[in-house]
Amino acid sequence: MTGRPPGAHRGAPRKAAIAAWVGSALEYYDFFIYGSAAALIFSKVFFDTSDPATATLQSLASFGVAYAARPVGAFVFGHIGDRFGRKRIMVFTLMLMGVSTFAIGCLPTREQIGTLAPVLLVTCRILQGLSASGEQASANSMTLEHAPVGRRGFYTSFTLNGTQFGQILATVVFIPVAALPEEQLLSWGWRVPFWFSVVVTVVGYVIRRRLEETPAFEDEVARGTVPRMPLAVLFRDHWAGVLRVTCGALVATVSTIFTVWALNYATGDEIGLDAATMLWVGVVANAVALIAIPLWAALSDRIGRKPVFLIGAIGSPIMIFAYLAAINSKSYPLIFLVGILTLGVVYSAANGIWPALYGEMFSTQVRLSGMAIGTQVGFAIAGFAVASAEGIVSGEGWLGLQGWTGVGTFTAILCAISAIAIATTRETYRTPIEELGLPRRAPAADRVPDPR
């Protein structure tokens, strides 16, 4: 068993982890500001306000549109990343996210151009989704393939840690915006966080251009074993891994329900909690997650990926029930306490170690595409869980579920699928990278020379 991936050099794991953290934080700032705006602003700016309930549902559904686009992008970026390298995807997705986010801040409203406004909004959101589809898989592949075998969990957790920081940054930026007088908020205030993405994109571009390709991928190139059609190899030899990752990724429902639906529910007319205060719940919970994620990941390097993930997948839906109950109690101290435990501590057990867990299911030949496709299909379901939850509470119901307890049950069902999928996979935390995924050497006809 080797201590480092083939071809790795001193300092590379740390450099890759830091670059992944910074890039993910900056890119997911762009992605997450849409969630806050969809929960608090867009129903009043882009959709028909004559029916507030329908406008709210449409606004939350527009948040989920990006998740529908992500599986499509996963196929495209997965193929490119496994054939031409991880670095190219990391740079391109960052630029695409920055452009589409800035464009949202420039869009005319429904009052100005009518029904074309929500069409343009959804188009930009789709572009955000395409970008996000390749971001995490490429960053996770980069860190995992640079990391020493005994610390892959810890190093890959930096990608998700950066994602959490991006969510904190997005929420913190929106807090003063949400405090503006309503006229200023709806006219220009909501646009400022989206315009700020220009700065975010430039910083991220500079950082990611300096990244080095991973030793594992370069070794594949040197041996001539990079497949011409990675997706064909993926679905021929690794279809079970893709299915497990898809089901495992359903645990992300906890995050979307907490950060988007619960925020809208808590600040709506029925509960009537203060929007700025509820945004701070997310900030504090994610700040705690910044500490919890690497700790859970380090624990997975000692006891394995499966037990840590299952703590999060089984404990999170229980905590979601408690969090929604706390919201209904209207007690801010209780909401903060339960919110921190839910998103900051328990959910971090699954969220912090899935980059290593999922990446270790695949060989280097198909790692990026396997993670991208599997996670993005699962995340697509999690994204539309927000609209499903709104339907449950609004009275339409889902399989007999009603009210906020129905939302909690809905979340628990998806998390149970996630837990079962991961419980049936094999443990890989001590497996050398060259043995992961039980790779089959590509047939001679599938091999290509150095694609760069």
C-alpha positions as CSV (number, residue, x, y, z in Angstrom):
1,M,0.0,0.0,0.0
2,T,1.5,3.3,-1.1
3,G,1.3,6.4,1.1
4,R,0.7,8.8,-1.8
5,P,-0.9,8.6,-5.2
6,P,1.4,7.6,-8.0
7,G,3.4,10.6,-9.1
8,A,2.4,12.8,-6.2
9,H,4.9,15.3,-4.8
10,R,5.3,17.0,-1.5
11,G,2.8,19.7,-0.8
12,A,0.4,18.8,-3.6
13,P,-2.4,17.4,-1.4
14,R,-2.5,20.6,0.6
15,K,-2.3,22.9,-2.4
16,A,-5.1,21.0,-4.2
17,A,-7.3,21.0,-1.0
18,I,-6.9,24.8,-0.5
19,A,-7.5,25.5,-4.2
20,A,-10.6,23.4,-4.1
21,W,-11.9,25.1,-1.0
22,V,-11.4,28.6,-2.3
23,G,-12.8,27.8,-5.7
24,S,-15.9,26.0,-4.3
25,A,-16.6,28.8,-1.8
26,L,-16.5,31.4,-4.5
27,E,-18.5,29.4,-7.1
28,Y,-21.2,28.3,-4.6
29,Y,-21.6,31.8,-3.3
30,D,-23.0,32.5,-6.8
31,F,-25.2,29.4,-6.7
32,F,-26.6,29.9,-3.2
33,I,-27.6,33.5,-3.4
34,Y,-30.3,32.4,-5.8
35,G,-31.8,30.3,-3.0
36,S,-32.2,33.3,-0.7
37,A,-33.6,35.4,-3.4
38,A,-36.1,32.7,-4.5
39,A,-37.3,32.4,-0.9
40,L,-37.6,36.1,-0.2
41,I,-37.7,38.2,-3.4
42,F,-38.4,36.5,-6.7
43,S,-42.1,35.7,-6.1
44,K,-42.7,39.5,-5.9
45,V,-40.4,40.5,-8.7
46,F,-40.6,37.9,-11.5
47,F,-43.9,36.1,-10.9
48,D,-47.6,37.1,-10.9
49,T,-48.3,38.6,-7.5
50,S,-52.1,38.5,-8.0
51,D,-51.9,34.9,-6.6
52,P,-49.2,35.0,-3.9
53,A,-49.4,31.3,-3.1
54,T,-48.8,30.4,-6.8
55,A,-46.1,33.0,-7.2
56,T,-44.3,31.5,-4.2
57,L,-44.6,28.0,-5.5
58,Q,-43.3,29.1,-8.9
59,S,-40.4,31.0,-7.3
60,L,-39.3,28.0,-5.3
61,A,-39.7,25.7,-8.4
62,S,-37.3,28.0,-10.3
63,F,-34.8,27.2,-7.6
64,G,-35.2,23.5,-8.5
65,V,-34.8,24.1,-12.2
66,A,-31.0,24.3,-11.8
67,Y,-31.1,20.8,-10.3
68,A,-33.0,19.5,-13.4
69,A,-30.2,20.9,-15.6
70,R,-27.4,19.4,-13.5
71,P,-27.7,15.8,-14.7
72,V,-27.4,17.0,-18.3
73,G,-24.3,19.0,-17.5
74,A,-22.9,16.0,-15.6
75,F,-22.9,13.9,-18.7
76,V,-21.1,16.6,-20.7
77,F,-18.6,17.7,-18.1
78,G,-18.1,14.1,-16.9
79,H,-17.0,13.0,-20.3
80,I,-14.7,16.0,-20.8
81,G,-13.2,15.7,-17.3
82,D,-12.4,12.0,-17.6
83,R,-11.0,12.4,-21.1
84,F,-9.1,15.7,-20.9
85,G,-8.5,16.3,-17.2
86,R,-10.0,17.8,-14.1
87,K,-8.5,21.2,-14.2
88,R,-10.2,22.3,-17.5
89,I,-13.6,21.6,-16.0
90,M,-12.8,23.5,-12.8
91,V,-11.9,26.6,-14.7
92,F,-14.8,26.5,-17.2
93,T,-17.5,25.9,-14.7
94,L,-16.4,28.8,-12.6
95,M,-16.6,31.2,-15.6
96,L,-20.0,29.9,-16.6
97,M,-21.4,30.3,-13.1
98,G,-20.0,33.9,-12.8
99,V,-21.5,35.0,-16.1
100,S,-25.0,33.5,-15.5
101,T,-25.1,34.9,-11.9
102,F,-24.2,38.5,-13.0
103,A,-26.8,38.2,-15.8
104,I,-29.5,37.5,-13.2
105,G,-28.7,40.8,-11.4
106,C,-29.3,42.6,-14.7
107,L,-32.6,41.1,-15.7
108,P,-35.7,43.3,-16.1
109,T,-38.7,42.4,-13.9
110,R,-42.1,41.1,-14.8
111,E,-43.5,44.6,-14.4
112,Q,-41.1,45.8,-17.1
113,I,-41.3,43.1,-19.7
114,G,-44.1,40.8,-18.7
115,T,-43.8,37.0,-18.9
116,L,-40.5,37.2,-20.6
117,A,-38.9,38.1,-17.3
118,P,-39.4,34.7,-15.6
119,V,-38.3,33.0,-18.8
120,L,-35.0,34.8,-18.7
121,L,-34.7,34.1,-15.0
122,V,-35.1,30.4,-15.5
123,T,-32.7,30.4,-18.4
124,C,-30.0,31.9,-16.2
125,R,-30.8,29.5,-13.4
126,I,-30.3,26.6,-15.9
127,L,-26.9,27.9,-16.8
128,Q,-26.1,28.0,-13.1
129,G,-27.2,24.4,-12.8
130,L,-25.0,23.3,-15.7
131,S,-22.0,24.9,-14.1
132,A,-22.6,23.3,-10.7
133,S,-22.9,19.9,-12.3
134,G,-19.2,19.8,-13.0
135,E,-17.9,21.8,-10.1
136,Q,-18.0,19.5,-7.1
137,A,-17.1,16.3,-9.1
138,S,-14.0,17.9,-10.6
139,A,-12.9,19.5,-7.4
140,N,-13.5,16.3,-5.5
141,S,-11.6,14.3,-8.0
142,M,-8.7,16.8,-7.9
143,T,-8.3,16.6,-4.1
144,L,-8.9,12.8,-3.8
145,E,-6.3,12.0,-6.5
146,H,-3.7,14.3,-4.8
147,A,-4.4,13.1,-1.3
148,P,-2.4,10.4,0.6
149,V,-4.3,7.2,1.0
150,G,-4.8,7.4,4.7
151,R,-6.2,11.0,4.6
152,R,-8.5,11.1,1.6
153,G,-11.5,11.8,3.7
154,F,-9.9,14.8,5.3
155,Y,-8.5,16.4,2.2
156,T,-11.6,15.9,0.0
157,S,-13.8,17.4,2.8
158,F,-12.2,20.8,1.9
159,T,-14.4,21.0,-1.2
160,L,-17.6,20.7,0.8
161,N,-16.2,22.9,3.5
162,G,-15.7,25.6,0.8
163,T,-19.3,25.0,-0.4
164,Q,-20.5,25.7,3.1
165,F,-18.5,28.9,3.3
166,G,-20.0,30.0,0.0
167,Q,-23.4,29.5,1.5
168,I,-22.4,31.5,4.6
169,L,-21.1,34.3,2.4
170,A,-24.2,34.3,0.2
171,T,-26.4,34.5,3.3
172,V,-24.4,37.2,5.0
173,V,-24.5,39.4,1.9
174,F,-28.3,39.0,1.8
175,I,-28.9,39.9,5.4
176,P,-28.4,43.7,4.9
177,V,-30.2,43.5,1.6
178,A,-33.2,41.9,3.2
179,A,-33.2,44.7,5.8
180,L,-33.7,47.4,3.2
181,P,-37.1,49.2,2.9
182,E,-39.3,47.1,0.6
183,E,-39.3,49.6,-2.2
184,Q,-35.5,49.7,-2.4
185,L,-35.3,46.0,-1.9
186,L,-37.5,45.1,-4.8
187,S,-36.2,47.8,-7.1
188,W,-32.4,47.5,-6.9
189,G,-31.3,46.0,-3.5
190,W,-31.7,42.4,-4.5
191,R,-29.5,42.9,-7.5
192,V,-26.3,43.8,-5.6
193,P,-25.4,40.3,-4.4
194,F,-25.6,39.0,-8.0
195,W,-23.5,41.9,-9.3
196,F,-20.9,41.0,-6.7
197,S,-20.3,37.8,-8.6
198,V,-17.9,39.6,-10.9
199,V,-15.4,40.0,-8.1
200,V,-16.0,36.4,-7.0
201,T,-15.4,35.0,-10.6
202,V,-12.1,36.9,-11.1
203,V,-10.6,35.7,-7.8
204,G,-11.7,32.1,-8.5
205,Y,-10.3,32.2,-12.0
206,V,-6.9,33.3,-10.9
207,I,-6.7,30.6,-8.3
208,R,-7.8,27.7,-10.5
209,R,-5.6,28.6,-13.4
210,R,-2.6,27.7,-11.2
211,L,-3.8,24.2,-10.3
212,E,-1.8,21.2,-11.5
213,E,-3.4,18.2,-13.0
214,T,-3.7,15.1,-10.8
215,P,-1.0,12.4,-10.7
216,A,-3.6,9.7,-11.1
217,F,-5.0,11.2,-14.3
218,E,-1.5,12.0,-15.7
219,D,-0.5,8.3,-15.1
220,E,-3.6,7.2,-17.1
221,V,-2.5,9.5,-19.9
222,A,1.1,8.2,-19.8
223,R,-0.1,4.6,-20.0
224,G,-2.5,5.4,-22.8
225,T,-5.5,4.1,-20.8
226,V,-7.7,7.2,-21.0
227,P,-10.9,5.8,-22.6
228,R,-12.3,7.5,-25.8
229,M,-15.8,7.2,-24.4
230,P,-15.6,7.4,-20.5
231,L,-19.4,7.2,-20.3
232,A,-19.5,3.9,-22.1
233,V,-16.9,2.5,-19.7
234,L,-18.8,3.9,-16.7
235,F,-22.1,2.4,-17.6
236,R,-20.6,-0.9,-18.6
237,D,-18.4,-1.5,-15.6
238,H,-19.6,0.9,-12.8
239,W,-23.4,1.2,-13.2
240,A,-23.9,-0.1,-9.7
241,G,-21.7,2.6,-8.3
242,V,-23.6,5.3,-10.2
243,L,-26.9,3.9,-8.8
244,R,-25.6,3.9,-5.2
245,V,-24.3,7.5,-5.5
246,T,-27.6,8.6,-7.0
247,C,-29.5,7.2,-4.1
248,G,-26.9,8.3,-1.5
249,A,-27.1,11.9,-2.8
250,L,-30.8,12.1,-1.8
251,V,-29.6,13.0,1.7
252,A,-29.1,16.5,0.2
253,T,-32.8,16.9,0.6
254,V,-32.0,17.9,4.2
255,S,-30.0,20.9,3.0
256,T,-32.5,22.2,0.5
257,I,-35.4,21.8,2.9
258,F,-33.5,23.5,5.6
259,T,-32.0,26.4,3.7
260,V,-34.8,27.2,1.2
261,W,-38.2,25.7,2.1
262,A,-37.9,26.2,5.9
263,L,-36.8,29.8,5.4
264,N,-39.8,30.5,3.3
265,Y,-42.1,28.7,5.6
266,A,-40.8,30.5,8.7
267,T,-41.0,34.0,7.2
268,G,-44.4,33.4,5.6
269,D,-47.7,34.8,6.8
270,E,-48.6,31.8,8.8
271,I,-45.5,31.8,11.1
272,G,-44.3,35.3,10.5
273,L,-40.8,35.1,11.8
274,D,-38.2,37.8,11.0
275,A,-36.4,37.1,7.7
276,A,-33.0,38.6,8.9
277,T,-33.1,36.5,12.0
278,M,-33.9,33.3,10.1
279,L,-31.1,34.0,7.7
280,W,-28.7,34.2,10.7
281,V,-29.8,30.7,11.7
282,G,-28.4,29.5,8.4
283,V,-25.2,31.5,8.9
284,V,-24.5,30.2,12.4
285,A,-25.3,26.6,11.4
286,N,-23.0,26.7,8.4
287,A,-20.3,28.3,10.5
288,V,-20.5,25.3,12.9
289,A,-20.4,23.0,9.8
290,L,-17.1,24.5,8.8
291,I,-15.7,22.9,12.0
292,A,-17.8,19.7,12.0
293,I,-17.1,18.7,8.4
294,P,-13.3,18.2,8.6
295,L,-13.8,16.5,12.0
296,W,-16.3,14.0,10.6
297,A,-14.1,13.5,7.6
298,A,-11.0,12.8,9.7
299,L,-13.1,10.3,11.8
300,S,-14.0,8.5,8.5
301,D,-10.2,8.1,7.8
302,R,-10.0,6.2,11.1
303,I,-13.2,4.1,11.3
304,G,-14.5,4.1,7.7
305,R,-16.8,6.1,5.4
306,K,-20.0,4.1,5.9
307,P,-20.6,4.5,9.7
308,V,-20.0,8.3,9.5
309,F,-22.3,8.8,6.5
310,L,-25.0,6.7,8.2
311,I,-24.9,8.9,11.3
312,G,-25.8,11.8,9.0
313,A,-28.3,10.0,6.8
314,I,-30.3,8.5,9.7
315,G,-29.9,11.4,12.2
316,S,-30.7,14.3,9.8
317,P,-34.4,13.5,9.1
318,I,-35.0,13.2,12.9
319,M,-33.4,16.6,13.4
320,I,-35.5,18.1,10.5
321,F,-38.7,17.1,12.4
322,A,-37.2,18.9,15.5
323,Y,-36.2,22.0,13.5
324,L,-39.7,22.4,11.9
325,A,-41.3,21.9,15.3
326,A,-39.0,24.6,16.7
327,I,-40.1,27.0,13.9
328,N,-43.7,26.3,14.8
329,S,-42.9,27.1,18.4
330,K,-41.7,30.6,17.3
331,S,-38.9,30.4,19.9
332,Y,-35.8,32.0,18.4
333,P,-33.4,30.4,21.0
334,L,-34.9,27.0,20.3
335,I,-34.7,27.5,16.5
336,F,-31.0,28.5,16.7
337,L,-30.1,25.5,18.9
338,V,-31.9,22.9,16.8
339,G,-30.9,24.5,13.6
340,I,-27.2,24.3,14.5
341,L,-27.5,20.7,15.6
342,T,-29.4,19.8,12.4
343,L,-27.4,21.5,9.6
344,G,-24.2,22.3,11.5
345,V,-23.5,19.0,13.3
346,V,-25.6,16.0,12.3
347,Y,-26.0,16.6,8.5
348,S,-22.3,17.4,8.3
349,A,-21.6,13.8,9.0
350,A,-23.0,12.8,5.6
351,N,-22.2,16.0,3.8
352,G,-18.5,16.1,4.9
353,I,-17.5,12.6,3.8
354,W,-19.5,11.9,0.6
355,P,-16.7,13.4,-1.6
356,A,-14.4,10.6,-0.5
357,L,-17.1,7.9,-0.2
358,Y,-18.5,8.5,-3.7
359,G,-15.1,9.1,-5.4
360,E,-13.7,5.8,-4.0
361,M,-16.5,3.9,-5.7
362,F,-14.9,4.6,-9.2
363,S,-11.6,4.1,-11.0
364,T,-9.6,7.1,-12.2
365,Q,-10.8,6.4,-15.7
366,V,-14.4,7.3,-14.8
367,R,-14.2,8.9,-11.4
368,L,-15.3,12.4,-12.4
369,S,-18.2,11.3,-14.6
370,G,-19.3,8.7,-12.1
371,M,-19.5,11.2,-9.3
372,A,-20.9,13.9,-11.5
373,I,-23.8,11.9,-12.9
374,G,-24.6,10.0,-9.7
375,T,-24.7,13.1,-7.5
376,Q,-26.4,15.4,-9.9
377,V,-29.3,13.0,-10.5
378,G,-29.7,12.7,-6.8
379,F,-29.3,16.4,-6.2
380,A,-31.9,17.1,-8.9
381,I,-34.5,15.2,-6.8
382,A,-33.3,17.0,-3.7
383,G,-33.7,20.4,-5.5
384,F,-37.3,19.7,-6.5
385,A,-38.0,18.6,-2.9
386,V,-38.4,22.3,-2.1
387,A,-41.4,22.6,-4.5
388,S,-42.7,19.2,-3.4
389,A,-42.6,20.4,0.3
390,E,-44.5,23.5,-0.7
391,G,-47.2,21.4,-2.4
392,I,-47.5,19.3,0.7
393,V,-48.0,22.3,3.0
394,S,-50.3,24.2,0.6
395,G,-52.9,21.4,0.8
396,E,-52.2,19.5,-2.3
397,G,-50.4,16.8,-0.3
398,W,-48.1,14.0,-1.5
399,L,-48.9,10.3,-0.9
400,G,-51.3,11.4,1.9
401,L,-48.7,13.7,3.6
402,Q,-50.0,17.0,4.9
403,G,-48.5,20.0,6.7
404,W,-45.0,20.5,8.1
405,T,-45.0,17.0,9.6
406,G,-45.7,15.7,6.1
407,V,-42.6,17.6,4.9
408,G,-40.6,15.9,7.7
409,T,-41.9,12.5,6.6
410,F,-41.1,13.2,3.0
411,T,-37.5,14.1,3.9
412,A,-37.2,11.0,6.1
413,I,-38.3,8.7,3.2
414,L,-35.6,10.1,0.9
415,C,-33.0,9.9,3.6
416,A,-33.9,6.3,4.2
417,I,-33.2,5.4,0.6
418,S,-29.9,7.2,0.9
419,A,-29.0,5.2,4.0
420,I,-29.9,1.8,2.5
421,A,-27.8,2.5,-0.6
422,I,-24.7,3.4,1.3
423,A,-25.2,0.6,3.9
424,T,-24.9,-1.9,1.0
425,T,-21.7,-0.6,-0.5
426,R,-18.2,-1.8,0.4
427,E,-15.8,0.0,2.6
428,T,-12.9,1.7,0.8
429,Y,-11.2,4.1,3.1
430,R,-7.9,2.0,3.2
431,T,-7.9,1.0,-0.4
432,P,-5.0,2.4,-2.6
433,I,-6.2,4.7,-5.3
434,E,-5.0,2.4,-8.1
435,E,-7.2,-0.4,-6.8
436,L,-10.4,1.7,-6.3
437,G,-13.4,0.8,-8.4
438,L,-12.0,-2.5,-9.5
439,P,-11.0,-0.9,-12.8
440,R,-10.8,-2.9,-16.0
441,R,-8.1,-1.8,-18.4
442,A,-9.6,-0.1,-21.4
443,P,-9.6,-2.2,-24.6
444,A,-6.9,-1.1,-27.1
445,A,-9.5,0.4,-29.4
446,D,-10.6,2.7,-26.6
447,R,-7.1,4.1,-25.8
448,V,-6.0,7.5,-27.0
449,P,-2.7,9.4,-26.8
450,D,-2.2,12.4,-24.5
451,P,-5.3,14.5,-25.2
452,R,-3.7,17.8,-24.0
